Amino acid sequence: MEIRHETKPLLFTLFLFCAAVLFSMPSCARLQRPGPPPNKEPLPSPHHTYHEGAIIRADTNAQTIHLIFTGGDYNDGGEYIRRVLKEQQAPAHFFFTGDFYRLPANQALIRGLKADGHYLGAHSDKHLLYAPWDNRDSLLVSKAQFTADLLANYREMARFGIRKQDAPFFLPPYEWYNATISRWTQELGLQLINFSPGTRSNADYTTPDMGGRYRSSEEILESILNYEQESPSGLNGFLLLLHIGTHPDRTDKFYFRLEELIGELRDRGYGFRLMNDAP
């Protein structure tokens, strides 16, 4: 199409006006390009207490307890614990190693716990020790070893239909970790948790040959109930850790006191719920 001579100055003026408007706009409006992706790491919750990046207690204003059971080498209390929890209508968290998930003898129990609505999570594939007992700030594993081991744990969980997004909380093996482990966990889109300190519930695995470290079931029960009475916030938001099974040398199995414990805590006004449902 022929442009008549007298229209050229008008077109040139219009071009200069459009260019001036375009370049006066903010660069993001001109380019329409997305910025960097938002930070995907979990934000700290005002309802949680943290230690080295791990949640160690939930809302201390809520009279709620979060039961946790770990499993690696033993599952002798599994079916009994499952029955008590079902009768008491108390949901709980179960953190198992990859070896526990892949053992054929555990398959029916795992599927039953999942069907009952309990939380099933990871406890490392091979139950690695991440840091020396006498030097918590150092490491015994590399980031690559940590990542490969944890992802192997989640692959075993996937065989039971448990996806990463279904199990965002990770309990470290031996309940031993540091800030680096917490950071690596967050980089995988997960949140590290650990038991709440103050009771001896996690000593239910000890055996008589351990000498002074051994704790009887009666001692453990008393430590929980005494702490509840003496602490200003009781057991509010407590992450109470027990074991799903113990070495045969421990004949005084604390899980046989589970029904008594739940009943007593209910009488004191506590409810039981999953971390997923916590504020």
C-alpha positions as a Markdown table, in Angstrom:
| # | Residue | x | y | z |
|---|---|---|---|---|
| 1 | Met | 0.0 | 0.0 | 0.0 |
| 2 | Glu | 1.4 | 3.4 | -0.9 |
| 3 | Ile | 1.9 | 5.9 | 2.0 |
| 4 | Arg | 1.2 | 9.4 | 0.8 |
| 5 | His | 4.0 | 11.9 | 1.4 |
| 6 | Glu | 2.0 | 14.2 | 3.7 |
| 7 | Thr | 1.2 | 11.4 | 6.2 |
| 8 | Lys | 4.9 | 10.4 | 6.9 |
| 9 | Pro | 5.6 | 13.2 | 9.5 |
| 10 | Leu | 2.5 | 12.1 | 11.4 |
| 11 | Leu | 3.5 | 8.5 | 11.5 |
| 12 | Phe | 7.0 | 9.3 | 12.6 |
| 13 | Thr | 5.7 | 11.5 | 15.4 |
| 14 | Leu | 3.3 | 8.7 | 16.5 |
| 15 | Phe | 6.3 | 6.2 | 16.5 |
| 16 | Leu | 8.4 | 8.5 | 18.8 |
| 17 | Phe | 5.4 | 8.9 | 21.2 |
| 18 | Cys | 4.9 | 5.1 | 21.5 |
| 19 | Ala | 8.6 | 4.5 | 22.0 |
| 20 | Ala | 8.7 | 7.1 | 24.8 |
| 21 | Val | 5.7 | 5.5 | 26.6 |
| 22 | Leu | 7.2 | 2.0 | 26.2 |
| 23 | Phe | 10.6 | 2.8 | 27.7 |
| 24 | Ser | 9.1 | 4.8 | 30.6 |
| 25 | Met | 7.3 | 1.7 | 31.8 |
| 26 | Pro | 8.9 | -0.5 | 34.5 |
| 27 | Ser | 11.1 | -3.2 | 33.0 |
| 28 | Cys | 9.0 | -6.0 | 34.4 |
| 29 | Ala | 5.9 | -4.6 | 32.6 |
| 30 | Arg | 7.8 | -4.3 | 29.3 |
| 31 | Leu | 9.3 | -7.7 | 29.3 |
| 32 | Gln | 6.5 | -9.7 | 31.0 |
| 33 | Arg | 9.1 | -12.3 | 32.2 |
| 34 | Pro | 8.5 | -14.2 | 35.4 |
| 35 | Gly | 10.9 | -13.4 | 38.3 |
| 36 | Pro | 12.8 | -16.0 | 40.3 |
| 37 | Pro | 10.7 | -18.8 | 41.9 |
| 38 | Pro | 9.5 | -18.2 | 45.4 |
| 39 | Asn | 11.4 | -19.7 | 48.3 |
| 40 | Lys | 9.9 | -23.2 | 48.8 |
| 41 | Glu | 11.4 | -23.9 | 52.2 |
| 42 | Pro | 8.8 | -24.2 | 55.0 |
| 43 | Leu | 8.3 | -21.1 | 57.0 |
| 44 | Pro | 8.7 | -21.2 | 60.8 |
| 45 | Ser | 5.4 | -21.6 | 62.6 |
| 46 | Pro | 4.7 | -19.4 | 65.6 |
| 47 | His | 2.9 | -22.5 | 67.1 |
| 48 | His | 6.0 | -24.7 | 67.0 |
| 49 | Thr | 9.2 | -24.9 | 69.0 |
| 50 | Tyr | 12.4 | -25.5 | 67.0 |
| 51 | His | 15.8 | -26.9 | 67.8 |
| 52 | Glu | 18.5 | -26.8 | 65.1 |
| 53 | Gly | 15.8 | -26.4 | 62.5 |
| 54 | Ala | 13.7 | -29.3 | 63.7 |
| 55 | Ile | 10.2 | -29.1 | 65.2 |
| 56 | Ile | 10.4 | -30.5 | 68.7 |
| 57 | Arg | 7.1 | -29.3 | 70.0 |
| 58 | Ala | 3.8 | -28.1 | 68.6 |
| 59 | Asp | 1.3 | -25.6 | 70.0 |
| 60 | Thr | 1.8 | -25.3 | 73.8 |
| 61 | Asn | -1.5 | -23.5 | 74.1 |
| 62 | Ala | -3.4 | -26.6 | 72.8 |
| 63 | Gln | -4.0 | -29.6 | 75.1 |
| 64 | Thr | -3.0 | -31.9 | 72.4 |
| 65 | Ile | -0.4 | -34.7 | 72.2 |
| 66 | His | 1.3 | -36.1 | 69.1 |
| 67 | Leu | 2.1 | -39.8 | 69.5 |
| 68 | Ile | 5.2 | -41.0 | 67.6 |
| 69 | Phe | 6.4 | -44.6 | 67.1 |
| 70 | Thr | 9.6 | -45.5 | 65.4 |
| 71 | Gly | 10.5 | -48.8 | 63.8 |
| 72 | Gly | 13.7 | -50.4 | 62.5 |
| 73 | Asp | 14.8 | -53.8 | 63.6 |
| 74 | Tyr | 11.8 | -54.9 | 65.7 |
| 75 | Asn | 8.0 | -54.8 | 65.3 |
| 76 | Asp | 6.9 | -57.1 | 68.1 |
| 77 | Gly | 4.5 | -54.5 | 69.5 |
| 78 | Gly | 3.0 | -53.5 | 66.1 |
| 79 | Glu | -0.3 | -55.4 | 66.1 |
| 80 | Tyr | -0.9 | -54.7 | 69.8 |
| 81 | Ile | -0.2 | -51.0 | 69.4 |
| 82 | Arg | -2.5 | -50.8 | 66.3 |
| 83 | Arg | -5.3 | -52.5 | 68.2 |
| 84 | Val | -5.0 | -50.2 | 71.2 |
| 85 | Leu | -4.9 | -47.1 | 69.0 |
| 86 | Lys | -8.0 | -48.2 | 67.1 |
| 87 | Glu | -9.9 | -48.9 | 70.3 |
| 88 | Gln | -8.9 | -45.6 | 71.8 |
| 89 | Gln | -9.5 | -43.8 | 68.5 |
| 90 | Ala | -6.1 | -42.2 | 68.9 |
| 91 | Pro | -4.2 | -41.3 | 65.7 |
| 92 | Ala | -0.4 | -41.7 | 65.7 |
| 93 | His | 2.7 | -41.2 | 63.6 |
| 94 | Phe | 4.9 | -44.2 | 62.5 |
| 95 | Phe | 8.3 | -43.5 | 61.2 |
| 96 | Phe | 10.0 | -46.6 | 59.7 |
| 97 | Thr | 13.3 | -47.2 | 58.1 |
| 98 | Gly | 13.5 | -48.4 | 54.5 |
| 99 | Asp | 14.5 | -51.8 | 55.7 |
| 100 | Phe | 11.4 | -51.9 | 57.9 |
| 101 | Tyr | 9.2 | -51.1 | 55.0 |
| 102 | Arg | 10.8 | -53.7 | 52.7 |
| 103 | Leu | 10.7 | -56.6 | 55.1 |
| 104 | Pro | 7.9 | -59.0 | 54.0 |
| 105 | Ala | 6.9 | -59.7 | 57.7 |
| 106 | Asn | 5.9 | -56.1 | 58.1 |
| 107 | Gln | 3.8 | -55.6 | 55.0 |
| 108 | Ala | 0.4 | -56.4 | 56.5 |
| 109 | Leu | 1.1 | -54.2 | 59.6 |
| 110 | Ile | 2.1 | -51.3 | 57.4 |
| 111 | Arg | -1.0 | -51.6 | 55.2 |
| 112 | Gly | -3.2 | -51.9 | 58.3 |
| 113 | Leu | -1.8 | -48.8 | 59.9 |
| 114 | Lys | -2.2 | -46.8 | 56.7 |
| 115 | Ala | -5.8 | -48.1 | 56.3 |
| 116 | Asp | -6.5 | -46.9 | 59.9 |
| 117 | Gly | -5.5 | -43.4 | 59.0 |
| 118 | His | -2.2 | -43.1 | 60.8 |
| 119 | Tyr | 0.7 | -41.1 | 59.5 |
| 120 | Leu | 3.5 | -43.1 | 57.9 |
| 121 | Gly | 6.8 | -41.5 | 57.4 |
| 122 | Ala | 10.5 | -41.9 | 56.9 |
| 123 | His | 13.3 | -42.7 | 59.4 |
| 124 | Ser | 16.2 | -43.1 | 56.9 |
| 125 | Asp | 16.6 | -46.1 | 54.7 |
| 126 | Lys | 19.5 | -47.7 | 56.6 |
| 127 | His | 19.2 | -45.9 | 59.9 |
| 128 | Leu | 22.4 | -44.0 | 59.5 |
| 129 | Leu | 24.2 | -42.1 | 62.2 |
| 130 | Tyr | 24.5 | -38.6 | 60.9 |
| 131 | Ala | 26.9 | -37.1 | 63.5 |
| 132 | Pro | 29.2 | -38.4 | 66.2 |
| 133 | Trp | 27.7 | -38.7 | 69.7 |
| 134 | Asp | 30.4 | -36.6 | 71.2 |
| 135 | Asn | 30.5 | -33.9 | 68.4 |
| 136 | Arg | 27.1 | -33.1 | 67.2 |
| 137 | Asp | 28.2 | -30.2 | 65.0 |
| 138 | Ser | 30.3 | -32.4 | 62.7 |
| 139 | Leu | 29.0 | -35.0 | 60.2 |
| 140 | Leu | 29.5 | -38.6 | 59.4 |
| 141 | Val | 27.7 | -38.5 | 56.1 |
| 142 | Ser | 28.0 | -36.3 | 53.0 |
| 143 | Lys | 25.0 | -34.5 | 51.5 |
| 144 | Ala | 25.0 | -37.0 | 48.6 |
| 145 | Gln | 24.9 | -39.9 | 51.0 |
| 146 | Phe | 22.2 | -38.3 | 53.1 |
| 147 | Thr | 20.0 | -37.5 | 50.1 |
| 148 | Ala | 20.4 | -40.9 | 48.5 |
| 149 | Asp | 19.6 | -42.7 | 51.7 |
| 150 | Leu | 16.5 | -40.6 | 52.5 |
| 151 | Leu | 15.1 | -40.8 | 48.9 |
| 152 | Ala | 15.6 | -44.6 | 49.0 |
| 153 | Asn | 13.4 | -44.6 | 52.2 |
| 154 | Tyr | 10.7 | -42.7 | 50.3 |
| 155 | Arg | 10.9 | -45.1 | 47.4 |
| 156 | Glu | 10.0 | -48.0 | 49.7 |
| 157 | Met | 7.1 | -45.9 | 51.1 |
| 158 | Ala | 5.9 | -45.3 | 47.6 |
| 159 | Arg | 5.2 | -49.1 | 47.2 |
| 160 | Phe | 2.5 | -48.6 | 49.8 |
| 161 | Gly | 1.0 | -45.5 | 48.1 |
| 162 | Ile | 2.7 | -43.0 | 50.4 |
| 163 | Arg | 4.0 | -40.0 | 48.5 |
| 164 | Lys | 6.4 | -37.4 | 49.6 |
| 165 | Gln | 3.6 | -34.8 | 49.8 |
| 166 | Asp | 1.7 | -37.2 | 52.1 |
| 167 | Ala | 4.7 | -37.5 | 54.5 |
| 168 | Pro | 6.4 | -34.1 | 54.8 |
| 169 | Phe | 7.7 | -34.7 | 58.3 |
| 170 | Phe | 11.0 | -36.7 | 58.6 |
| 171 | Leu | 12.3 | -38.1 | 61.9 |
| 172 | Pro | 16.1 | -38.6 | 61.9 |
| 173 | Pro | 17.6 | -41.9 | 62.7 |
| 174 | Tyr | 18.7 | -42.2 | 66.4 |
| 175 | Glu | 16.8 | -38.9 | 66.8 |
| 176 | Trp | 20.2 | -37.4 | 66.3 |
| 177 | Tyr | 20.9 | -34.5 | 63.9 |
| 178 | Asn | 22.2 | -31.0 | 63.6 |
| 179 | Ala | 21.4 | -27.7 | 61.7 |
| 180 | Thr | 23.0 | -29.0 | 58.5 |
| 181 | Ile | 20.8 | -32.1 | 58.5 |
| 182 | Ser | 17.8 | -29.8 | 59.0 |
| 183 | Arg | 18.9 | -27.6 | 56.1 |
| 184 | Trp | 19.4 | -30.6 | 53.8 |
| 185 | Thr | 16.0 | -31.9 | 54.8 |
| 186 | Gln | 14.4 | -28.6 | 53.9 |
| 187 | Glu | 16.1 | -28.6 | 50.5 |
| 188 | Leu | 14.3 | -31.8 | 49.7 |
| 189 | Gly | 11.0 | -30.1 | 50.5 |
| 190 | Leu | 10.6 | -31.9 | 53.9 |
| 191 | Gln | 10.6 | -30.8 | 57.6 |
| 192 | Leu | 12.7 | -32.4 | 60.2 |
| 193 | Ile | 11.0 | -33.2 | 63.6 |
| 194 | Asn | 12.2 | -34.8 | 66.8 |
| 195 | Phe | 10.7 | -35.8 | 70.1 |
| 196 | Ser | 9.9 | -33.2 | 72.8 |
| 197 | Pro | 12.5 | -33.4 | 75.7 |
| 198 | Gly | 11.5 | -33.8 | 79.3 |
| 199 | Thr | 10.3 | -37.4 | 79.7 |
| 200 | Arg | 12.0 | -40.8 | 79.4 |
| 201 | Ser | 9.5 | -42.2 | 76.9 |
| 202 | Asn | 12.2 | -42.7 | 74.3 |
| 203 | Ala | 14.1 | -45.0 | 76.7 |
| 204 | Asp | 11.5 | -47.8 | 76.2 |
| 205 | Tyr | 14.1 | -49.6 | 74.0 |
| 206 | Thr | 16.7 | -50.0 | 76.8 |
| 207 | Thr | 17.6 | -53.4 | 78.1 |
| 208 | Pro | 18.8 | -54.5 | 81.6 |
| 209 | Asp | 22.4 | -55.1 | 80.4 |
| 210 | Met | 22.7 | -51.3 | 79.8 |
| 211 | Gly | 23.1 | -50.7 | 83.5 |
| 212 | Gly | 22.3 | -47.1 | 84.6 |
| 213 | Arg | 20.8 | -46.3 | 81.2 |
| 214 | Tyr | 18.0 | -48.9 | 81.6 |
| 215 | Arg | 14.5 | -47.6 | 82.4 |
| 216 | Ser | 11.7 | -49.9 | 83.5 |
| 217 | Ser | 8.2 | -49.3 | 82.1 |
| 218 | Glu | 7.1 | -48.1 | 85.5 |
| 219 | Glu | 9.9 | -45.5 | 85.5 |
| 220 | Ile | 9.0 | -44.4 | 82.0 |
| 221 | Leu | 5.3 | -44.0 | 82.8 |
| 222 | Glu | 6.0 | -42.1 | 86.0 |
| 223 | Ser | 8.4 | -39.7 | 84.1 |
| 224 | Ile | 5.6 | -38.9 | 81.6 |
| 225 | Leu | 2.9 | -38.3 | 84.2 |
| 226 | Asn | 5.2 | -36.4 | 86.6 |
| 227 | Tyr | 6.4 | -34.1 | 83.8 |
| 228 | Glu | 2.8 | -33.4 | 82.9 |
| 229 | Gln | 2.1 | -32.3 | 86.5 |
| 230 | Glu | 5.2 | -30.3 | 87.0 |
| 231 | Ser | 5.7 | -28.5 | 83.7 |
| 232 | Pro | 3.9 | -25.1 | 83.4 |
| 233 | Ser | 2.5 | -26.1 | 80.0 |
| 234 | Gly | 2.0 | -29.8 | 80.9 |
| 235 | Leu | 2.2 | -32.0 | 77.8 |
| 236 | Asn | 0.6 | -29.4 | 75.5 |
| 237 | Gly | 1.8 | -29.8 | 71.9 |
| 238 | Phe | 4.1 | -32.7 | 73.0 |
| 239 | Leu | 5.7 | -35.0 | 70.5 |
| 240 | Leu | 5.8 | -38.2 | 72.6 |
| 241 | Leu | 8.1 | -40.8 | 71.1 |
| 242 | Leu | 7.9 | -44.6 | 71.7 |
| 243 | His | 9.2 | -47.7 | 69.8 |
| 244 | Ile | 7.0 | -50.1 | 67.9 |
| 245 | Gly | 9.3 | -53.0 | 69.0 |
| 246 | Thr | 12.3 | -53.7 | 71.2 |
| 247 | His | 15.1 | -56.2 | 71.6 |
| 248 | Pro | 13.9 | -59.6 | 73.1 |
| 249 | Asp | 16.2 | -58.9 | 76.1 |
| 250 | Arg | 13.7 | -56.3 | 77.2 |
| 251 | Thr | 10.8 | -58.3 | 78.5 |
| 252 | Asp | 9.2 | -55.4 | 80.3 |
| 253 | Lys | 7.6 | -53.9 | 77.2 |
| 254 | Phe | 6.3 | -50.4 | 77.6 |
| 255 | Tyr | 3.8 | -50.7 | 74.8 |
| 256 | Phe | 1.7 | -52.9 | 77.1 |
| 257 | Arg | 1.2 | -49.7 | 79.2 |
| 258 | Leu | -0.1 | -47.7 | 76.2 |
| 259 | Glu | -3.8 | -48.1 | 76.9 |
| 260 | Glu | -3.2 | -47.1 | 80.5 |
| 261 | Leu | -1.2 | -44.1 | 79.4 |
| 262 | Ile | -3.7 | -42.9 | 76.8 |
| 263 | Gly | -6.5 | -43.3 | 79.3 |
| 264 | Glu | -4.8 | -41.4 | 82.1 |
| 265 | Leu | -3.9 | -38.5 | 79.7 |
| 266 | Arg | -7.4 | -38.4 | 78.4 |
| 267 | Asp | -8.6 | -38.1 | 82.0 |
| 268 | Arg | -6.3 | -35.1 | 82.4 |
| 269 | Gly | -7.9 | -33.4 | 79.4 |
| 270 | Tyr | -5.6 | -34.2 | 76.5 |
| 271 | Gly | -6.6 | -35.1 | 73.0 |
| 272 | Phe | -4.5 | -36.9 | 70.3 |
| 273 | Arg | -4.1 | -35.7 | 66.8 |
| 274 | Leu | -1.7 | -35.8 | 63.8 |
| 275 | Met | 0.9 | -33.1 | 63.1 |
| 276 | Asn | -0.7 | -32.6 | 59.7 |
| 277 | Asp | -3.9 | -31.4 | 61.5 |
| 278 | Ala | -2.0 | -29.2 | 63.9 |
| 279 | Pro | -2.1 | -25.4 | 63.5 |
